[in-house]
Amino acid sequence: MNEQNDEKFSLLAQLIQLAKADNNVREVEFGFLLQLAAQLGVTKSDFKQLFEKNIEFNPPKLEFQRIIQFQRLILLMNIDLEIDEKEIIYIKNLGIRMGLHPSATNEVLRRMHDFENKVIPPDQLIAIFKTYHN
């Protein structure tokens, strides 16, 4: 495995853990994850193994990529139209582990309810994180 694959697998593994947080991976969540895996160039075989293996956390190096990953987590959490408290806790903790400002992640989680399908437009998402940038 190379570093690029490690990062892809880590990103997918974190999304899979979020999907599992409420102890019920719904079909729509699985489909979203499978589609994302395909976009990242991860084979179905490798993708299925990610459900069984524990992959080391390897966050993206660039802050912009970490923000994109945080947005993916938000999308996945909302895809089944049910938000479990365990999912919120997981996302907040992962945001911290990725080095994102906790106040920014909390604001994103609060403001997502103001938008259709709970998807904050990219420009506004970036603006939230810029507000809390050191």
Buried (B, 14 or more C-beta within 10 A) or exposed (E): EEEEEEBBBBBBBBBBBBBBBBEEBBEEBBEBBBEBBEEBEBEEEBBEEBBEEEBEEBBBEEBEBBBBBBBBBBBBBBBBEEBBEEBBEBBBEBBEEBEBBEEBBBBBBEBBEEEEEBEBEEEEBBEBBEEBEE
